[in-house]
Amino acid sequence: MQITKRNVELRVENSLMRVYVAAPKAAGKYPGIVFYSDIYQLGGAIIRLANYLAGYGYVVAAPEIFHRIEPVGLVIEPDDLGRMRGNDDARRTPIADYDADCRAVIEFLQGESSVSPNQIGTLGFCIGGHLAFRAAFMSEIKAAVCCYPTGIPSGKLGEGIADTIHRVSEVKGEMLMVFGTLDPHIPENDRHTITKALENANVPHLVVLYEAEHTFMRDDGYRYDSAATTSAWFEIVAFFERMLAN
C-alpha cells in the first residue's frame, strides 16, 4: 500500500510538538497508531519503521518525545554522545509530560478524517516501548505493542519514578510484548516481572522472544537482526489486524 508522509504541529502546554504522520494514500478510514521512537527521536531508522507500518493500512503518528527540551526536528545521533544526550533528555522530562503528549496525539488521531476514532493502538521501541505501555492506560487504546521496553519494573522513564508497573490493572486493551533474550537492558527477571504483572491483572497479552539484542529492529545499528525483525513484524501486523479490524 502506498503512503503519504507529512509533519504536523501540535501544541502541548505551550510547547510545539512535531508529529510525523505516515498514512495510506488511498482514501478511506483506517486505524490510528500512537508511535513512539527510542531516545534518538525521529531519525531514519525510526521513520522507516513508521512508514512500514503505515503501508499495512494504519495512520501512524510519531511525536518528538523530547520537544520541550530539544529544537523542532532534531535527530539525536545513535552514537555514544547521542546516547548520553538522549538519556539526559529522558531524565529531565517529567513523567506527566509524557502522559500529556500521549493524550494530545490520541486526540489528534481521533480528529483526523482518515482515522476510525474507535480504532486506536500504540507501538513503541525502547523508552518508546515503556511509553506505549503507559499509553495503554488510556481508555482509547485497544492494542499496545511494546518492543524491548526499558525501565518498567524499575520505574526509570523520566524525572522521578514512573508508577507504570503498579498500574497494569488500568490497561483496557490487549498487549504484545517483544523482547530480545540477549538484551541486558531487559534481563530475564524484568521480563518475568512484566509478564507476571500482566497475568495478575488479567490483561490479555502475548509475549514473543527472539535470540536478539537490544534495539534489534533498528536497521542502522550493529545489533540489527533482520530475521528477528521480520518475524517481529509478522507478529505485530497480525496483532494489530486482529485487534483493530473494522
Order of alpha helices (4+ residues) and beta strands (2+ residues): beta-beta-beta-alpha-beta-alpha-alpha-beta-alpha-beta-beta-alpha-beta-alpha
